[in-house]
Amino acid sequence: MGASKGWVALTTPVTMIMALVVAIPLLFGGSDCDPALASSTGPTSDAVSIMSWNVCASSCGQWDQRSGSAVEQVGRISPDILAVQEGGWGKKKRPFTFQGFGSLGYASGNNKAPFIGRYIFYKPGKFDLVKAGSFGLGGTHGMAWAKLRTKADRVTFTVVDVHLAFEKSADAKRRSQMIDGLAKVRAVSGADAPLVFVGDFNSNKSRNVDAPAAVMRDAGLRDAVEIAANKLNENVNSARDRSATAKVERNGNQTDHIYVPSQTTVASWQQIVNATGDRYVAPFISDHNPIMATIALPGTKPANPTKPDTNTTATSALSTSAPSTTAPADDASPAAAVVKPTAKPSAAATSVGRWKGVQLKNAAAIVAAGKTAGVNQRGQTIAVMTAMGESSLTVLNRGDAAGPDSRGLFQQRNSWGSLAERMDPTASATLFYRALLKVDGWADLEPTMAAHRVQRNADPNHYEKFWDDAVQVVASVTGQSPAEAGFSAAPGCNDGEATNAVWASGADCDFGNLSTPRNCTEALNEAARIARDASCTNEVRGGTWRRRCLEFVARVYGYASSGTPTAKAQYRLMQSKGLISTDKKIPAGALVYFNSSDPAGHIAVYAGNGKAFSNDYIRPGCIDLTPMSSMGGNGRYLGWSPPVFPLGAPL
């Protein structure tokens, strides 16, 4: 499988660099908003998002069928730190199925009970590992731990992954396990590091004695859900029935917890609930829901989380098409040179970045096949991106260990078609388009997610890093500028427009006594300035504005971050304060909210005359003056609010 090295994962006793592309994320869709702070490659903030999930790898059965959905969901949320319980090793003692993550804390002394594996993963761009280890607590239970140091503020802390006894009557046992575990962690971690305990404590407020909570309180730690400024799905039980469409229990009995030092700032706590109404929706992944908190430990910068908020998560199986991350042209079979494109690269384009020669001819064949199939340029660009990620635009006459029968540009396996079809650029592209067109709402998905739904890669974000190159190559093949090639975020999107406007104060840009670092007029002028920047550079964070809608709207009003996890979370916060209006007369400078194909949602700044400043809809990664109809069609528009950021941190 192809993957990029975005995570470091630990295994006892050795440390391995494994792979998980930083998502979603959301993961976070082409016209969706995923401001994922954790996707940054460098230390931009020391707000830390920690996710905990008991994945029930063995005891729930059929993990091989569930694991792809689990990997995709974690990729969508893209936490800074992930703690897994019941990871297991499987019947053949093979590595944990979250391949690309690695493992820490598999209790080797308990290897006869393969369902108790505990794993901690962290993002190497954000943390340095000081040391790590694990220990048992009797029976099949224990703790894994990792002492980490933030790269930005050099703050050291220890994350402890916990799994305690599960019997309802085992309060005394759980208390003993927590006291024993706390003492062991303190001994190995040292007095200099705050402790954060996460995991499946198998205890909640409904028990006669919530013993682990009492031990944590006595140790000066608090449950993050109790002190979080923002909460989502806190009333849902974190443990659930194993029926795919089980009823969602809502009495707030959390068996999964994140305990933090009492002086910690917790900006948000959320539980990821894949449900519609009062029923969970298929596929069943685990008998626990993942939980996540975004925190700022003492000594770090304020917690301004920009993390995905996932109420529902689209999922799919593990890869049946085996990608290859690198494939030089001379590694191709002779069939690689037998290309029959009907579209050709522009005359001057002998190379486009690192793509050249037969690679561009193959891209031309893919684009031509898309035109024949009636697929628009966005779809053609997705196809080229996919072939880049699978074969480096080279017709490969080989597969890999995960798919030894994979062949061709798209590394399609035997079930896709004959060998001749899979080895032919035009025919294999046609097979890809047929599958793409069967994906519901593919045009609204983030490109990497659309590709993933077809290819079913173990890493749903594998293709993301090839998107910008694909845009340039398709532009070269078609003779169009990048702004004209493959940028329509949804069917019917109109072209964007440049703006040289400068807003003046007036009644249409006035929110009364509302105080923001930049007032409404200044914010609109700032948005216009950013839109005029042809480089699309995010001047504070670096990179572009791709999937950073929430960060953008906060930024123009003078905030470094909104302080809420996603656009949808910002909408819910405003809704809870009675600040959402559906009045069709939207004042300039208002924040406008939209549903999207992804649960993170979308947000933009209204500019007047039916247009808003938005990222990604016209040019991925750029800010454009975008028609509201492009974002709010088909019932997606939710309403507007004043520019209120209760948890925002000024620049």
N, C-alpha and C positions, 0 to 999 in steps of 0.2 A: 504494500500500500504506500502511496505517496504521502508525505507529511512534512511539516516544517518544524523547526526546533524552537518552539515557543515556550515550552515548559521544561523544567528540570524535575525529575522524579527520583526518589530515593528508594533504595532497596537495602535491606540489611544483609550482608555487611558492606556492600559496595554501593557507590553512587553512580547512577547512569544518566546520561543525557538522552532523553527520549523525545517524542514529538507529539505536540498537539498544536495545530494552528490556532492562534488567538482569534477567537471569534470576535460572531455572532457576531462574531459575532455578529447580528440579529438583523448575524445570526441575524444581524440584525440587518433587514432586507433592503434592497436597492432603493426603495422609496420609504423605507422604514427608518426609524432612528435608533441607532445603537451607539451611544456615546462611550462605549466601553473603555473606561480608564485603564483597565488591566491590559488592554491590547497595546499599550505603549511599550516600545522596546527599551526605553530608558527610565530612570527614576524621576518621574514628573511630580509625584505627590506621594505622601506616605499614608494616606487613607488606605486601609487594607480591607478587601472584601474576602470573607472566609465562608466557604460553603461546606456543609456536612451532609452526607448521604449514606444511609444503609441500603446497599443495592441488592441485598438478599441473593447473592450470586448462585448459591447452591440450593438452599432450602426451598426457594420458590420455584425451582425447576426451569428448564429450557432457557438457561442463561445465554446460550449462543444465539437464540432468537431475540432475546431482550436487549442484549448488550449494545447493538447498533443504535437503538433508540436512546439508550442511556448516554452513550458517547455523544450523540447529537445534542441531547439536552444540555449536557455539561458544556459542550462547545458553544451553545447559544448564550449561556450565562457567563461563561468565561471568567470565573472568579480568580482572584490572585492566589488563593490557597484553597485546595480541595482536600477534605478528609473523608475517606471512604471506610465504611464498616462492612463486614461480611463480604469482602471482596473475593476471598477464596482463591484456590489455585486450580480447581477443576479436578476431574477424576484422574487425568494423566499427569498431574503435577506440572502442567504447563503454566507459563506466566499469566498473570491476571489479564482478563480479556480487554481491559482498557489499554490495549497496546498503544504505544505512543505516549503513555503517561509514566510507566515504570511503577515502582512500588517502594514503600517504606513500612516497616513495622509488621511484616508478616511474622507471626509468633512461631518461630521454628520449633519451639518446644511443644507446640500444639498441632503439629503437622498431620496428626491423625484426624483432625476435625477441620476439614478444608473450608468450612463456611465462615471462619472467624477472621479472615485476613483483614488487616487494617493498613491503610495506605495514606500517606500524606504527599501531596504534590504542591509545588510552588513555582512561581514565575521567576526565572533567573534574571530577567531584566529589572526586577524590583527588589530582589533579596539576595543576600549572600548566605550560604549555609555555614553555620558555625560548627554544629555537630548534631548527631541524631542517633536514635536507638529505639528499642522496644523491650517490653517485659510482660510476662504473664501475671494474671491475678487469680489463678486457680481455675481449673476446668478449661473451658474453651474461651475464656475472656481475658482481656488485657488492655494495654495501652501502647501506642506508638507515639514518639515525640520527635520534634525537630526544632532546634534552636536556630533562629533566623535573625539576620540583621538587615534593616531597611537601607537601601543604597542612598536614598536622598538625605535622610536625617540621621543615619547611623544609629538607629534605635534597635536594641536587641530585645527579643521576646521569644518565648517558647510556645509552640502549638502542640497540644496533646490530643491525640485521637483516642476516644474512649468507647469501649463496648462492655457493658456490665451485665450481670445476671438478669435473666428475663422473667423469672417466676414472679407472679404477683405477690406471693408471700415472702419474697426474699429481701425485704427491706433491710434486715440486719446484715445480710450478706453484701448487699450493695453499699451499705454504709462502711463496712469493713474494707471492701474493695476500693472505695474512694479514699479512705484514710490511708490505706497502704499505698495506693497509686500516687497520691499527692506527696507523700513522704519520699517515694522513690524519684519522682520527677524533680522535686526540690534538690535532692541529693546530686543528681546527675546534671541538672541544668545550672545550678548555682543561684546565688541570691541576687545577681545583677539583672536578671531577666524577668519581666512580668510574665505571668502564665495565662494562657487562653485554653480552656478545656472545651472541646467540641466532640459531638458524637451521639451515639445511641445509649442513653443512660437507663433506658427501660424503666423510667420512673417519671411520674407527673403529679400534679396537685390532687388527682383523684385517689391516689394511694393513701393508705392509712398514715404512713409516714413517708414523705418525699425525702428520703435519707440523703441522696446525692446533693439535692439543693441545699439542705441544711449544712452539709460539709462544705460546700462551696461558699455559702454565706459566712460561715465561721472563718474561712480562709480569706475573706475580703473580696470575693468575686460575686458578680451579679449576673442573672440571666439577661442576655442582650435584649430579648423581647420586652422585658420589663422597663427598660430605660431608653429604648429606641425612639428617636424623634418622629420617624415615619415607620408605619407598620403595614404589612399587607398579608392577608390570610392568617392573621394570628389566632383567629377563632376556629381554625380548621385543625382537627387532630392530625399530627404528623404521621402516625401509624394508621394504616388503612387495610381494608379487606382485600383479598387477592383476586376478587372478581374484577374483570376489566371495566365493568360499568357499575361498580359498587357505589353505594350511597356515600356522599361526602358528610362525614360526621363533623359537627360544628360546636363542640363544647370546650374547645381550647385546651384539650389535654395533650400537651406536647411530650412525647417520650424522647424527642431529639432536642438537644440544647446547645447553645453557644454561651459559655460562661466567660466573662471578661472582668478585669480588675474594676472595682467599683468606681474609680475616678475616670474610667474610659468614656470617651464620647462615642455614642452609637448613633450614627446618622440615619441608618435604616435597617430594618429587619424584615425579611420576607420569606414566605413559604411558597414554593413553586407547586401549584395545584393544577394538574392537567384535567380540567373538568369543564362541563357545561351545566350551569345551574347547580342542582344538587346531586349530579351524577358524574363520576369520573368517565373519561372517554378512553377508548382503546387507542394505542396498545397499552396493556399492562406492562409496567417496567419494574416496579418494586412495591413491596408492602410498606414502604416508607416514602414520604415526600421529602425532597431535598429542602434544606433551609439555608439561608445566607444572611449574614450581617456585614455591614460596612462600618468600620470602626476607625477611630484615631486613638492610638495608645498614648499614654502620657509621654510628652517629649516630642511627639510628631506634630505635623501640621494638622489643621482642622479637617475633620472628615467631611468631604464633599463628594459623596459617591456618585458615580456615573455608571451604574450597572444595570444590566437587563432585568426587567420585571416580567416574569413569565407566568401568566395564569394558565395558558395553554401552550403547548409546544408541539409543533409538527415533528413527527419522527419517522424513521425508516430503518430498514435492516442493515446489517453489515454489508460491506462491499461484495458485489458479485462481479465487478469489473475491476481488475487489479491495476492501479496506476503505477507508473514508473516516474520517479522524480527527475532523473537525468538520463538523457539518451543522446549521445553525439550522433551526428548524421552518418558517420561512417560505420555505425553499429547497426544500421538498417539493412534489411534484406534488399536484393536487387529490385524487388517490387516497389521500393520507395521511390525509385526514379520513374516509375510508370504512372504518371499522373495525367489525368485528362480534364483539366479545369476549363470551364467556360468563362470564368472571370480571371483577369490577369492583374498582377501588381502594376502600379503606375510605372511608366517607362524609367523614371529616375530612381526607383526603389530597388536597388540591388541588395539592400539590407535595411532592416528597420530595427534599430537597436542591436540586440544580439541575434535576431532572427534573419536568416539569409537563405539564398539559393533555393534548394528543394523544399525547405521549410515554408517559404513564402508561397511556393507553388501549391503546396498542400493546403495552406490557408486559403488560397484562391479557390481550390476545389471545394473546400468546406463552405465558403461563402456562396459559391455558385449552386451547390446542392441545396442550401437554405433558400435561395431565391426560387429554385424549382419547386421546393416544397411549400412555398408561400409563407415562409418564416421571415419576420421582420429583422432589421439589422441588430436589434438587441439580442434576438435569438441567435443570429449568426455569430455575434461577438461572444456569446456564452459558449457556443460550440467551439470556436477557435480557442477560447480560454481553456476549455476542457481538454482539448487535444494537446495544448501546451503542458497542462498538468499531468497528463497521462503518458505522453510520449515525446515531449519536446518537439511536436509537429513533425515527427519522424515515423514512417511506417515500420514498426518493429515486428520482426518475425520471431518473437519470443515473449514469454510472460515473466512472472516472478514467482517466488515461493508461495505467495498468497493466491495466485491465479496462474498456474503453469500453462494453461491453455489460452491465456489472454494474448491477443494479437492486434496489430494495426495501430492507427492513429489514436483510437479511443480505447485501446486495450480491451476490446470486447471479447468475451468468453464464448465457448462453443454454442451456448444457448442463443446467442444473438444472431447467428447466421452461419453461412458456409465460410470456409477459410478464404475463398476467393473474394467474397463480399467484405470480410473484415480487413483484408489486406489491400482493398481498393479504396483510395481516399474518398471518392464520390459516393460509392456504395455504403461505406462505413459511416460517413456523415449523414446519409439519408436514414440509416438505421437509428442514429442518435436523434435526429429531428423527430422521427416517428415517436420515439419514447418521450422526448421533451414535450411534444404537443399533448401527450396524455396526462401530463402533470397538471393538476388543477391549480390555476392561478400562477403558472410559471412566470408570466411576464411581470408579476408584482413581487416576485421573490428576489432577495439578494442574489446576484449571479451565481455565487458559489453554492448557495442552497439549491438553486434550480439545477445546477450541474450535479449536485449530490443526489437529488431526488432521482436522477436518471442513472448515475453511475453507482450510487450506494457505497460510497467510499467510507471507510471506518472513521475518517476525519472529515466532517462536513465542510470545514473551512479550508481544505487543502488547496482549492482552486483560486482562492481570493487573491493571492499574490501575483497571479498571472493576468488579472483583469485589465490593469492599465496597459500592459503590453498588448493584450488582445485588441483593445480599443485602437491603439496606434497601428497595428498590423491590418485590421479591418479597414481603417481609414486609408491606408496605403493601397490595399487591394482594390477598394472601390473608387479611389481617387477623390474621396471626400475628406474634409477636415475632421479632426477628432470630434468637434462639437456637433457634427452632422452624422456621425457614425455610431449607431448602437446606443444612443443615450435615452431613448424613450423609456421612462420608468413604468409606464402602464399604457395599455391601448388608448389611443385618443389624446395622449399628451400633446399639447401644442409646443412650438418652439419657444424658448425663453427670449428675453430681450435684454440688451445691455441698458444700463441706466446711468445717466449723468445728472440725475436729479439731486437737488439739495433741498431738504425740507425746511420750511420756516415754521415758527410757532404759530399755532392757531387752534381754534376750538376743536378741530378734528384730531388733535394730538395733545390731549389734555386729560389726565386722570386725577384731577383734583389735587388733594393733599398727599398723594402717593409719593413716597421718597425712594428714589433709586439712584445708584451712583451716577448714571447718565439719565437725563430726563428723556422724554419721549422723542423730542426733536433731535437731540444728540444721538439717540439710539438709531433712529432711521437714517441719519446721515452716516453713522458708523456702518450700518448694514449696506448702504449704497457704496461706501468706500470699499468694503470687502468684496462686494459683487463686481466692482470694476477691476479688481486684481486678477489679471489673466493667469497668474501662477497658482491661484487658489490656495495660497499658503495660510495655514493656521499659525499666526505669528507668535502665539504664546506657547502652544504645545509642540509645534512643528508638524510636518506632514500636511495633509489636506483636510478639508472639512467632511470627508466622506464618513457617513454614519455618525455624524456629530451634531445632529439637529438641536438637541437640548443644550449642548455646550454653546452652540452658535447663538441661540436666542438669549441665553444668559450673558454671553460675552458682549453683545451689542449694548446691553443695559449696564455694562460695567462690572459684571461678576466673573470670577474665575470659573465658577461652576454653579449650577442651579441648586445643588445639594439634594436633589431627588434622583432616584435610580434611572428612570426613563421618562420619555414623553408621556406615556400613559400614567405613570405614577404622579407626574406633575399635574396632569388633568384631574386625577382622583383627589389630590391634595386640594386643588382649587375648588373642586366639587364639594368636598367636605366643609369648606369655608363659605360655601354659598356664592362663589365668585364666578361660576360658569354661566354664561348667557348664550341663548340661542337666537337672540335678536339678529335679524338679517342686516341691520345697520351696524356694521363693525367699525369701531373707531381705528384710525391709523395708529400703529404702534401696539395694538393688542396682540396677544399671543393666541394663535389659532391652532386647534387640535384636530387630529384625524385618526381614525382607525386605519389599519393597514393589514397586509397579509401576515404580519408578524405582531406578536403581542406587545412589543415595545412601543408601538404606535409612532406617530409623527407630530412634530410641532414646528411652527414657522412664525414669522413676524409679519403682521398684516401691513401692507403699504398703501392701501386704498385702491379704488377703481378695479376691484375684483382680482387683485394680485397680492402676492406675499413674497417676502424674501425667504427662500428655502434652499437647502442643500440637496444635491443628488438627483432631483427630478429632471433637470435639463442636462447638466454635466456632472457626472459622479465626482464628488470631492469638491465641487465648486458651489458658490452661492449665486443664485440667479433670481431675477424678478419673475415669479412663476405664477401662471393662472391658477386661481383657486380651484377651478374646475378640474385641473390636472390632478390635484391632490384630494379633492373632496367629492369626486363623482361616486356614483353607486352607493350613496348613503354613508360615505366614510367620514364626512364632516361631523364633528361632535359639538363644536361651539367655540367660544372665545372667552378669554379672561383678561383682566388687567395684568401688567407685567409684575407679578408678585412672586418673590423668591424668598420665602421665610427662612430657608436654610442656606441661602447663597452666601458665598464668601467674596467680598469685593476684590477686584484686581489689586 
